[in-house]
Amino acid sequence: MAHKNDESRTKPLYMISVAAELTGMHPQTLRVYEQKGLVNPGRSRGNTRLYSQADIERLELIGRLTDEGINLAGVVRILDMREHEEEMEREIDEMRARVRELEDQVREFKTRERITALAPYEGMSPSKAMLGLLGGKVEKPEDGE
């Protein structure tokens, strides 16, 4: 489920010259990183590379990692682990939302169960029992009915 913010971050906007300036990298470096699969810019109809804000952020991270002396193989591993972690976080968020939803349903069922247990509804329909709990007049069925 993509959020609007995610969509704006992944929209291809910047030509390679702008991306190079934003990241402080040479355009040829960006081409090499694309060739090695570190970044995958979009393409215009004229086949011009177009980088998104997410691509720029990824390139900045690659730059910081390589500045720290990490080789490209290590960068690939780090990026893969980071993407895996983000995926797991999304799954956890979805599971938490589902657990909250189920907890609400259980709470509702328990409330209904307590209400039903309080109502002397033997021989009555649930709607008549609820009417009785709400203060309405309900006639109990006579024995034998």
C-alpha positions in Angstrom: 0.0 0.0 0.0 1.8 3.1 -1.2 1.3 6.4 0.5 1.1 9.7 -1.3 4.5 10.6 0.2 6.0 7.4 -1.1 4.7 8.2 -4.6 6.2 11.7 -4.6 9.6 10.3 -3.4 9.7 7.8 -6.2 8.6 10.1 -9.0 11.4 10.4 -11.7 12.3 14.1 -11.8 16.0 14.8 -12.1 18.2 14.4 -15.1 21.6 12.9 -14.6 23.4 16.3 -14.5 21.0 17.5 -11.7 21.3 14.2 -9.8 25.1 14.4 -10.0 25.1 18.0 -8.7 22.7 17.1 -5.9 24.8 14.1 -4.8 28.2 15.6 -5.4 29.0 12.7 -7.7 30.3 12.6 -11.3 27.6 11.6 -13.9 29.9 8.7 -14.9 29.8 7.4 -11.3 26.0 7.4 -11.5 26.1 5.4 -14.7 28.5 2.9 -13.1 26.2 2.6 -10.1 23.3 2.0 -12.4 25.3 -0.6 -14.4 26.1 -2.4 -11.1 22.5 -2.4 -10.0 23.0 0.0 -7.1 20.4 2.4 -8.4 17.7 2.1 -11.1 16.6 5.5 -12.4 13.5 5.9 -14.5 13.6 6.8 -18.1 11.9 9.5 -20.1 10.3 8.7 -23.5 13.6 9.8 -25.1 15.4 7.3 -22.9 17.0 10.0 -20.7 17.8 8.8 -17.1 15.5 10.5 -14.6 16.3 10.1 -10.9 13.7 10.3 -8.1 14.1 11.8 -4.6 14.4 8.3 -3.3 17.2 7.6 -5.9 19.0 10.8 -4.7 18.8 9.6 -1.1 20.0 6.2 -2.0 23.0 7.7 -3.9 23.8 9.9 -0.9 23.9 6.8 1.3 26.1 5.0 -1.2 28.4 8.0 -1.2 28.6 8.1 2.6 29.3 4.3 2.7 32.0 4.4 0.1 33.6 7.5 1.8 33.9 5.3 4.9 35.9 2.8 2.9 33.2 0.2 2.2 33.6 -1.4 -1.2 30.6 -1.7 -3.6 30.0 -5.4 -2.6 29.6 -4.3 1.0 27.4 -1.4 -0.1 25.2 -3.9 -2.0 24.9 -6.1 1.2 24.0 -3.0 3.3 21.4 -1.8 0.9 19.9 -5.3 0.7 19.7 -5.6 4.5 18.2 -2.1 4.7 15.5 -2.9 2.2 14.8 -6.2 3.9 14.5 -4.4 7.3 12.1 -1.8 5.7 9.9 -4.6 4.3 9.8 -6.3 7.7 8.8 -3.0 9.4 6.0 -2.6 6.8 4.8 -6.2 7.6 5.0 -5.6 11.3 2.9 -2.4 11.0 0.3 -4.3 8.9 0.2 -7.1 11.6 -0.1 -4.6 14.4 -3.1 -3.0 12.6 -4.7 -6.4 12.1 -4.1 -7.3 15.8 -5.8 -4.1 16.9 -8.7 -4.8 14.5 -9.1 -8.3 15.9 -8.8 -7.1 19.5 -11.7 -4.7 18.8 -13.8 -7.5 17.4 -13.0 -9.7 20.5 -13.9 -6.8 22.8 -17.2 -6.4 21.0 -18.0 -10.1 21.1 -17.2 -10.2 24.9 -19.4 -7.2 25.5 -22.3 -8.9 23.6 -21.7 -12.1 25.5 -21.9 -10.2 28.9 -25.0 -8.4 27.8 -26.6 -11.7 26.6 -25.7 -13.4 29.9 -27.4 -10.6 31.9 -30.6 -10.9 30.0 -33.2 -13.5 31.1 -34.0 -14.3 27.6 -34.9 -17.9 27.8 -37.5 -18.5 25.2 -37.1 -15.0 23.7 -35.5 -13.9 20.5 -32.3 -11.9 21.0 -34.0 -8.7 19.7 -36.7 -9.1 22.4 -34.0 -9.7 25.1 -32.2 -6.5 23.9 -35.4 -4.6 24.0 -35.9 -5.7 27.6 -32.4 -4.6 28.5 -33.0 -1.2 27.0 -36.1 -0.8 29.2 -38.8 -1.7 26.8 -41.7 -3.8 27.8 -41.3 -7.4 26.9 -43.8 -10.1 27.6 -42.2 -13.4 28.5 -43.6 -16.5 26.8 -45.8 -18.6 28.9 -44.8 -22.2 29.7 -45.8 -24.5 26.9 -45.3 -22.0 24.1 
